[in-house]
Amino acid sequence: MTPFGEKLVSLREQRGWTQKKMAEKLGVSAAFLSALENGQRGKPSRRLLHAICQTFGIIWDEADALADLATASHPVVKLNTRGLSATHTRFAHALAGKIADLPEEQLEDWLKTLEDPKAE
């Protein structure tokens, strides 16, 4: 699941909607919505983001935050280490190979450090 998918599920569940009902409201198939919620689809189109915002009454900062979540939620991440040290490249490959095995708590700690280095 992606952060954007998590948000979609939350919005849908707050309304008590099934995937089918939400898909109808957004003009997409239930299968597409399921794939989007579960991280099987990439970044949603601007049109779909707009439809989500209209459907749920999301405006201003909250709409910007939703767009940021969508951008940061593509399930396939590419790292470019060109021009960086061999250690950077080894780290990127080691992370790619082990990411599925890392505990959620450790990932949250790393995220805090990466997003706000002063939080250490």
C-alpha positions in Angstrom: 0.0 0.0 0.0 1.1 3.5 -0.7 0.6 6.7 1.4 -1.9 7.9 -1.2 -3.7 4.5 -1.1 -3.9 4.7 2.6 -5.5 8.2 2.4 -8.0 6.9 -0.2 -9.1 4.1 2.0 -9.4 6.5 5.0 -11.6 8.9 2.9 -13.8 6.0 1.7 -14.2 4.5 5.1 -15.1 7.8 6.7 -18.0 8.0 4.3 -18.9 4.3 4.8 -18.5 3.7 1.1 -17.6 0.5 -0.7 -15.0 0.6 -3.3 -17.7 0.2 -5.9 -19.6 3.2 -4.7 -16.5 5.4 -4.5 -15.4 4.2 -7.9 -18.8 5.2 -9.4 -18.5 8.7 -7.8 -15.0 9.1 -9.2 -15.9 7.7 -12.7 -13.4 4.9 -12.5 -13.8 1.1 -12.2 -13.8 -0.6 -8.9 -10.8 -2.7 -10.0 -8.8 0.5 -10.8 -9.7 2.0 -7.4 -8.7 -1.2 -5.7 -5.3 -1.2 -7.5 -4.8 2.5 -6.6 -5.6 1.8 -3.0 -3.3 -1.2 -2.8 -0.3 0.4 -4.5 -0.6 -1.6 -7.7 -1.1 1.6 -9.8 1.2 4.6 -10.1 0.5 8.2 -9.5 -3.1 9.2 -10.3 -3.9 11.7 -13.0 -4.5 15.3 -12.3 -8.1 14.7 -13.4 -8.6 12.0 -10.9 -7.0 14.0 -8.1 -9.4 16.8 -9.0 -12.4 14.4 -8.9 -11.3 13.1 -5.5 -11.0 16.7 -4.1 -14.4 17.6 -5.5 -16.1 14.4 -4.2 -14.7 14.8 -0.7 -14.7 18.6 -0.5 -11.0 18.8 -0.2 -9.6 22.3 -0.8 -6.5 24.5 -0.5 -3.7 23.1 1.8 -5.4 19.7 2.1 -5.6 19.4 -1.7 -1.9 20.3 -2.0 -1.1 17.7 0.7 -3.1 15.1 -1.3 -1.2 16.0 -4.5 2.1 15.6 -2.6 1.0 12.2 -1.3 0.1 11.1 -4.8 3.6 12.3 -6.1 5.3 10.4 -3.3 3.3 7.2 -3.7 4.5 5.7 -7.0 5.1 2.0 -6.0 8.2 1.7 -8.2 11.0 3.9 -7.0 14.1 4.6 -9.0 17.4 5.8 -7.4 20.0 7.5 -9.5 23.4 7.2 -7.9 25.3 8.4 -11.0 28.0 10.8 -9.9 27.8 9.6 -6.3 30.3 7.4 -4.4 30.5 3.7 -4.6 29.1 3.6 -1.0 26.0 5.5 -2.1 25.4 2.9 -4.8 26.1 -0.1 -2.5 23.7 1.4 0.0 20.9 1.9 -2.6 21.3 -1.7 -3.7 21.4 -3.1 -0.2 18.2 -1.1 0.7 16.4 -2.3 -2.4 17.3 -5.9 -1.5 16.2 -5.7 2.1 13.4 -3.1 2.3 10.6 -5.7 2.5 12.2 -7.2 5.6 12.8 -4.0 7.5 10.5 -3.5 10.5 7.9 -0.7 10.4 9.4 0.9 13.5 12.8 1.2 12.0 11.4 2.6 8.8 9.5 5.3 10.8 12.7 6.2 12.7 14.6 6.6 9.5 11.8 8.6 7.9 11.9 11.0 10.8 15.6 11.4 10.5 15.5 11.9 6.7 12.5 14.3 6.7 13.8 16.3 9.7 17.5 15.8 10.5 17.1 18.0 13.6 14.7 15.4 15.1 17.5 13.1 16.2 
